[in-house]
Amino acid sequence: MLSPSQVWAQEHQIYSLDRVATSSLRLHVGPSVLAKTAIPATTLLILLYLAISALTLVQSSTFQEALHGPVLCEYIPDAPPRRQEEIRNYLGCEASSALVLFAGVAAIGLVPVFAMTYLSVRVLRFRADLFGTVLVIQGALKSKRFGLSTAYVRLDATSGRRIPYLQIVESASASGRLYLRDVHTPLMPAGDLLAVAEAIESGRRPEPFAGQAIQTAMALRRLASDPLARSSA
């Protein structure tokens, strides 16, 4: 006979067909229109600025001199062969360490570009769908699936702006957050909150996870029906 913890572990691995609906519910939550516009636009401006700066630097006389040496180095082949090496060393015709410095600065400059590009893709691709009791959150590179009927869930809020979110944990390597609103967006509609609450309540969990799930579902229902709770969330 399986213990409650073993049954719960099996439910984490297999979602029964009767729990997954054929149609999905698109949750009205995610980055605001301002974020979807401002972040990609900022990324493009950064790319344009870095491209212009790099082109200006490469075409500058200082960089060309660091790359090829002084202009007089072009006339070294006209000098006697035995003195060419001496003249080259005297004029400093070898490539200087400025090239290494330029490469290092360029590599450092690419870090914010990659970060902003990733953030832009994440903002533009984000979506959250509820397939019965299975929540699918689309990220920048891949989507995450969570079984709300069996996962450990709780409501929390970020520090500072106090943005509420649903913490979802299925295992040590499978966890995520569903933010109930963004900085410049209203709280998730009441219908969406009720759908998430019903998905959480539909499963069975061992204690203390069952009690935490019930409290979380009740809090979601209160956010859906209580105007005062919605305004303060």
N, C-alpha and C positions, 0 to 999 in steps of 0.2 A: 504494500500500500504506500502510495506516494505521500510525503509530508507536504504541508501547505507551501513551504519554500520551494520544493521541487516542482509542484504544480505551477507556481508563479514563474519559475525559471523557464518552464516549457511554454507558458503563455507569452513570454518575452521573445521566444524564437519563432513561434508559429502564430500567424493571424488567421483565425478561422474565416471561411468565406462569408458566413452570415454577418460578420462584423464590418465587412468592407462593402460599401455601397458602390453601385455601378456608376453613379454620377458624382461629381465633385462639387464642393462648395468653395468658391473663391472667397477667401477671407479679405475683408476690406481693411487692410492694415499694411504698413510699409512706409518707405521714405516718401516725403512730401514732393509735390511737383517742383518746389523750389530746390530741393536737394537733387532731384533728378536732372535739373537744368544747370545749377551752379557748379556742382562737382565735376561733371564732364567738361563744362566750359573752362573751369579753372585748370583742369588737366591739359586741355589743348593750348591754353595760354602759356603754361609752364613749358610744354614741348616747343612751342614757337619761340619763346624767349631763349631757351637753351640752344636751339638750332641757330638762331641769329647770332648769339654770343659766340658759339663755336666757330661759325663761318667767319665772323669778324676777327677772331683771334688767329685763325689759320692764315688769313690773308694779310695779317699785320707784318710789318717789316721786322719787328722784334722776334716773332715766332719763326719767320723764314730764316733769319740770321742764326737763331738757335738751332734750326734744322740743318742748314747748309753751311753755316759759317759766314764770315764777312764777304762782301762782294769781291774783294781782292782774291779770295780763294779760287774764283773762276779762272784766274790767270796763272795759277801755279803750273799747269802743264807747259807754259812757255818758258819756265825757269829751267836751269840746268838740272838734269835728272838727279845728280848727287845732292842737290840742295832742296829739292822739292819737299822731302820729309821734314827737313829743318824749318822751312818756311811754313809748312802746314801746321806744325806744332806751335810755332811762334804766333801765328795769326789765330790759332784756335779753330781750325777748320773742321775738327771732329764734332759730331753731334753732342750737344751738351746735355746736362742732367735736366734741363728744362723740359725735355720731351717726357721724361719719367714723371716729372711733376704734373705736366699737362694730362698724362694718362691717368694719374691718380685722382686729379680733380674731376676729370670726366667720369670716372667710375663712381666717385662719391655723388656727383650730380645726378647719376642715373637712379640712385636709391629712391629719392622722392618721386621720380617719374614712375617707377614701377609701383610704388605704394599708391599713388593717386590713380594710376591706371587700374589697379586691382579694386580700389574703392569705387571707381566709376562703374566698372563691370558689375560689381556687387549691387550697387544701387539700382542700376538699370535692369538687372535680371531678377531682382528679388520678387518673390511671390509666395503666398502661403495658401495651400489648398487642403481641404478636409475631405478625405475619402472615407465616409462612414466614421470609423474611430481612428483612422490612420491620418496623421498630420504630415504633410509633405512641405518642407521649406526649401525653396530654391535659393542657393547661394551663388557666389561668383563662378565657381568651377564645377560644383556638383550639388545635388539635392540630398537632403536628409529626411529620413522617414522615421516617425515615432508612433508607436501604438499607445494612444492616450488612455485606452481602457485598462492597460496593465502597467504603464510606466509610473515611476515616482514623480509626482507633480506638486508644485507649490507656487504661490504667488509671491513676488518680491518686487523691489523697485531699485533703480539705479541710484547711486549717490549723486548729489548735486541737483540735477533737474528732476529727480524722482519720477522717472518714467517707469510705469508698471510693466512687468513682463511675467510670463509663465515659464518657470524653470522646469525642464523635462529631462529626466535621467532614466535611461533604460539599462545602462551598464557603465562600467568605468570608462569605456571608450566611445560610448554613444550617449551624448547629451546635447542639449541645445536650449535656445530661448526663443519664445514667441512674444515679441513686444506688442503690447495692446494699443500702443499709439507711438507716434514719432514726436520729435520736438515741435514741429509745426503742423501736426495733424490731430484731428479729434480722436477721441477714444473709439475703439472698435464698435461697430453697430451692435445694438442689443441682440438682434437675431444671430449674429456670429458668435457672440459671447455665450448665448444659450446653447448653440450647437456644440461648442467646445465643452461646455459644462456637461451636456448629455453624453458626449463621447467619454468623458472622464468617469461618469457615474455608471456606465454600461458594463464595466468589468469588475472582477473580484480580485482583491489583493490581500495578502496577509497583513496583520498589524505589525508595526504602527502605520504602514503605508496606506491602509484602507481609511483610517481616520483622517490622515492628511489629505487624501484625495477628496473625501467628503467635504472637508473644510474649504478646499480650493474650489470645488464646484459651487458651493454655497456662496463664496465670495464673488465668483463670476456671475452668478444669478443676481446677486445684489447690485453689482455694477451695471447689469442689464436693465434692472427695474427701478433702481433708486436714483432719482435725478441728483440728489445731494452727493451720493457716492460717486456718480459719474463726473460731477463738476470738480470734485476734490482729487480725482485720480490723475 
